[in-house]
Amino acid sequence: MSPSPPGPLSFAAVDLGASSGRVMVGTVGPGTLELREAHRFPNRPVRAAGTLYWDVLGLYRGVLDGLRAAGRTVPEGRLTSVGVDSWAVDHGLLDASGALLGNPVHYRDGRTEGAAERAAAVMPPEELYAATGLQHQPFNTLHQLTAARGTSALAAARHLLLIPDLMAYWLTGEMGTELTNASTTQLVDPRTGDWARGVADAFGVDLSLFPPLRRPGDRAGELLGEVLEETGLAGPVPVTAVGSHDTASAVAGVPADGGGGDGAFAYIATGTWSLAGVELDAPVLTEESRRANFTNELGVDGTVRYLRNIMGLWLLQECLRAWEADGLRPELGTLLREAAKAPALRSVVDAGDPGFLAPGRMPERVADACRRTGQPVPRDPAETVRCVLDSLALAHRRAVADAQRLSGREVEVVHVVGGGVHNELLCQLTADACGLPVVAGPAEAAAFGNVLVQARAAGAVHGDLAGLRSLLRATQPLRHHEPMGDRDAWRRAEAAICA
C-alpha cells in the first residue's frame, strides 16, 4: 500500500459524453473530495457523404484546451495524474505507424442496420449472449466490425483503439485497451475478464488489433513532451487507466452505503442514455436475462454492471432540437414547470423502442407512437415533455424491477446520477414509478468515479469501492425523493406498454 501523501492532490478527469466533453479537476485528500470544472466543450458529430462521424480531432483539441485550463487552477501547474473516460463501442482504426485511418464512425450511423440479424446466422443469439453477456444493440463493436468487413480502412488497420484509449494514446504515445470499455465490444467473456476468443474466431475478428488489456488503476503512460508544451503542465504527469467507459466511472461514483442501510441499491446513470441496473459480483447469463435485454458489463474492482440501456434524455434533447429548428426556442426550465402541471400518464411510449435511436424530428415520432397505440397525442411541447418524462420513469421502473427479478438482488433505494439529476421532475417521477426512495446526485458521477480511481492509485485515498463511496457521501450534496401518488396508475401504464 502506498503511503498517504502529505496533503490533498489534484487530478484531471477527462470525461467525454455523446453531446459534450469536459475536463474536471478533482482535489482529494483525507476527508476531502472537491470537483470543479476547468473546461467544457461541445461534441458535435458530422455527417459527410452519407456517414455520421465523430469529430475526434475536435474532441482532442477540447481535451488539450481542458488540460491547459486545469493546469491554471493547480499550484505550479502540477497535476498528480490524468484519467480519460468516454462513451462505449466506438473506435478508431490506426495503421502500423499509429496514424488514424479516418474519423471514427458514430454508433447512431445506419451502417450497422441488419448487422445483428447477419450475426445470428454466424452464431445463435443465445450462444453469443452466453459467451459475452451483452444485450442486443445494433451498434455493438462486434456489429460495427462486421459491417466494416471488406473496407479499405479495416484492411489497412493494424490497431483498434476505443475512444478513451485513442485519447490516452495521443496523450502518451502508449497503447492499451481498458477492460470496462472493452467489455462493451461483445468480444469479452464477463466471467474471466478476458477476450472471448471463440466469438472472435467465429466472426473473423482479429483480436491482435486490440492492444493489451488494462484495468482501472493501471498506469497508462505519461504525458508526452509535446503535450506538456501544448498545455503548459509541469511534468512528469502520469496517465492512469480509470473505468474508461463513462458508465463504469459513473457507477463507481454512486454514493451508496455499502455497509447496510441503502447497501441494496439500484442505480440509474442518466444522460443521453439511461443505464439502469444493479451492481453484482458475477454476470447473469441466463436465457431469461437475454430475452429481457440485460447486459453484463464489467466495472471497477471486478464488479459487473448488470443493466439495461434506455433511450434516456436523448428523447428530450432531440425534441428541443426540433423545436429550436422550427423557431420556437422553448426554455427548458419553463417547459419542465409546465410539464409538471400536465396530466400524468396521459400518454406513454416505449423509451426502449429502436425507432427513437436515430436523430431527427422526435416530437413527431413521439406523437406517431402515441397514435399507433391509441393514446391521446400530445397537444403542445409541455405535454410532449410530460409524455417523454413519464415514459422514461416507466422505463426506469421496468428496468429496476427486472434487474431485481433476474439477479435475485433486492433493492431498497435507487441512486440517480449524471445529468438527469438536474431534472427534479424526472427524479420524482422515477421515485413514484419505482415505488422506492430516490437519492439524486452527484450530477458529475463519472468525473467523481474517474478521479477517485486515480486518487486511490496515487495513494491519496485507500480502500475498496465502499470506502470510495463513503467519501462521496460525506462530501457531496444529495437530494432525496420519496415515492408519492397512485402506484396503480404506473402499473396500468406499464401493462399498456407491455401489451
Protein Blocks (a to p, Z undefined) as FASTA:
>chain_A
ZZddfbdcddddddddfkbccdddddddehiacdddfbdcddddddeehiacddfklmmm
mmmmmmmmmmmmpghhiafbdcddddehiacdddfkopafbdcddfkbcklgoklmmmmm
mpcfklmmmmnopacdfkbmklmmmmmgoiaklmmpcbdcdfklmmmmmmnopacddfkl
mmmnopacfklopacfklmmmnopafklpccdddehiaebjcdfklmmmnopacdddddd
ddfbfklmmmmmpccdfegjjlpccdddddjbccdddddfbdcfbfklmmnopacdddeh
hiacdddddebjmlmmmmmmmmmmnonopafklmmmmmmmpcehkbccdfkbmklmpgcj
kllmmmmmmmmnopacdfbfklmmmmmmmmmmmmmmmmmmmmmmmnopacfbdcdedjkl
mmmmlmmmmmmmnopacdeddfklmmmmmmmmmmmmnopagcdfklmmmmmmmmpccddd
ddedjfklmmmmmmmmmZZ
